[in-house]
Amino acid sequence: MSHMTETVHGGLDPSELAELGIDPAGVLDFSANINPLGPPPGVRQALESVDVAAYPDRRCGALTGALAHGIGVGPERVLVGNGSTELIHLLARAYGGRGVRAVVFAPAFGEYAAAIGIAGGGVVQVEAYEADGFCWDVHRGLEAIAREQPALVFIGVPNNPTGVSMGQADVQKLAEATRGVGLLVLDEAYRAFAESPLDSRPLLATDHVVLLRSMTKDYALPGLRLGYMVAAADVVERTRRLQPPWSVNGMAQAAGLAALQDEGHLAKAREEVRRGKTYLMGELEALGLTPLPSDANFVTVKVGDGSEVRTRLLAKGMAVRDCASFGMPAYVRIAVRRESDCRGLIAALAQVVAGG
């Protein structure tokens, strides 16, 4: 990917809606994969207590400490960022550079390749194919790592946009293959909603595995941007040195602390996702469509012309993510919202499928 290419993301685009004459307030957003319950109730109160006339803690000390305690590592092994996307770009700058190679397990979140390109490096993709249910051949991945000797290897677990999770044994093989070569970056942005999450804690015993996690996704905070990475202390320090001061604002830090204190919120959200996903999978199949099995809080489904279906659904007040930028133009990705919202989407999609 050229570093001049703008990466496509989910979420409502106010300028697009304005051009189409659509009121954003009348659109249900199924294009961004965030907690369907919204932020925990305590977040709003925490935001109101923030002194916006004071500089935020540039080290995010309280939030870093709380995250580290919850994971069971020292605070020197956690770096909080302005969304996990900032951390992807910082890692690319810290470990990438001109002529440096990275391996990306694709189809994948576009920021991996974008970040490597901006840093001046090159990307080699290990593709997963439709015929294999978008499951990767780990042996091809191991061959790519041995051949390219990459400084960075990126893989989503569960993966965006396919919802596939690589198995524990295969992830372990990748970790062993990258030892002494580069960093294995496991993007766990959707881990909180996985049916069978990877047990990534044992991998932290090594010094070359990085876990990326998204509080934006977990707690529905996209307007604040909040993510973190867990890695060896020297990896954290090398990455932190490139982070601008006050990167994570005071409201984001306060929201993160409040969210962590609400231990039941994620459990309730997982139940909501389970119900909504079961409903969506069944109804999509009833419409004659074939959704991919998903271990995340979204469902990706083949619809023919993804861009056309997205446009027609948007006209009906339903925003989904077409997957053309992932190299999957026949697919759309649907975030799991509350079941009542999902019913509205299915009704609109039924009209689109029928040609209405």
Secondary structure, 3 states (H helix, E strand, C coil): CCCCCCCCCCCCCHHHHHHHCCCHHHCEECCCCCCCCCCCCHHHHHHHCCCCCCCCCCCCHHHHHHHHHHHCCCHHHEEEECCHHHHHHHHHHHHCCCCCEEEEEECCCCHHHHHHHHCCCEEEEEECCHHHCCCCCHHHHHHHHHHHCCCEEEEECCCCCCCCCCCHHHHHHHHHHHCCCCEEEEECCCHHHCCCCCCCHHHHHCCCEEEEEEHHHHHCCCCCCCEEEECCHHHHHHHHCCCCCCCCCHHHHHHHHHHHHCCCHHHHHHHHHHHHHHHHHHHHHHCCCEECCCCCCEEEEECCCHHHHHHHHHHCCEECEECHHHCCCCEEEEECCCHHHHHHHHHHHHHHHCCC
